[in-house]
């Protein structure tokens, strides 16, 4: 199984969350290959200075090439909230799963409609660095649920 986290975020020199990110990628290895792909280019930076709509369009353009075969899941705060067992079902029997985390202005409705699912972890706002850690923990938890591993209990 291959799981990709594709996120609109600047590559950071901040090391606060790096250890946790690496930890969850490592402990998920028996179940899946997990990769984090951070995207932030000049076009996205310029679009941020124009308008929220321009920013959303730039995210869609940058992420479009990652909407490939497999299951595509966008994290969107206005979408349906999921618990850990519902989340695990999204991973079950999949070969490739792509998770998308948008930029500061979220996703265009058109991008969300191209995904198989749009889910929410709740109404709170988290930094991109922290949501990466939360998503990776939930991915590991979901994989352990699906594989009857005791971690989730």
C-alpha positions, -999 to +999 in steps of 0.1 A: +000+000+000+012+035-008-001+066+010+008+101-001+002+133+019+003+161-006+002+195+012+004+231+002+031+242+026+065+258+025+094+235+033+103+246+068+136+245+087+114+242+118+124+209+135+097+209+162+075+183+144+101+166+122+108+138+148+071+130+151+066+130+113+095+107+108+083+085+137+049+079+122+063+073+087+087+047+102+061+028+123+037+027+094+062+008+072+050-027+080+016-017+066+022+010+040+048+032+024+040+068+035+054+098+017+049+135+025+050+159-005+052+196+003+043+220-025+048+258-025+060+276-056+063+312-069+028+309-085+012+300-052+031+328-034+020+354-060-016+342-059-017+347-021-011+384-028-039+386-053-070+371-036-082+340-018-098+328-050-066+332-069-048+312-042-073+284-043-069+282-081-031+280-077-035+251-052-058+233-077-033+238-105-004+226-084-023+195-070-040+184-102-011+161-113-015+142-080-051+134-086-043+100-100-055+064-097-063+053-062-084+070-036-081+108-033-091+123+000-091+161+008-090+174+043-117+202+043-130+217+076-165+221+062-168+185+052-181+155+071-163+148+104-149+113+107-139+092+137-109+068+137-129+037+126-146+056+097-112+069+087-097+034+088-125+022+064-113+048+039-079+031+038-092-005+037-084-025+006-068+004-012-035+002-031-029+040-033-044+067-011-036+104-017-045+128+011-046+165+002-042+194+026-049+228+011-032+261+016-043+289+039-075+295+018-086+259+015-098+242-017-120+252-046-153+233-047-142+220-081-111+204-067-131+188-038-155+174-064-126+156-081-117+138-049-134+106-038-139+119-003-136+152+016-133+148+053-128+169+084-110+163+117-132+190+133-139+227+133-106+237+150-079+253+129-044+236+131-011+247+116+000+229+085+029+213+105+006+201+132-022+188+109+005+167+092+013+150+125-024+145+133-030+130+099+000+107+101-011+095+135-046+088+122-032+070+092-011+048+115-041+042+137-063+034+107-037+009+094-035-008+128-073-010+131-075-026+096-047-050+106-060-059+140-029-045+157-033-035+194-021+001+190-057+015+185-071+000+217 
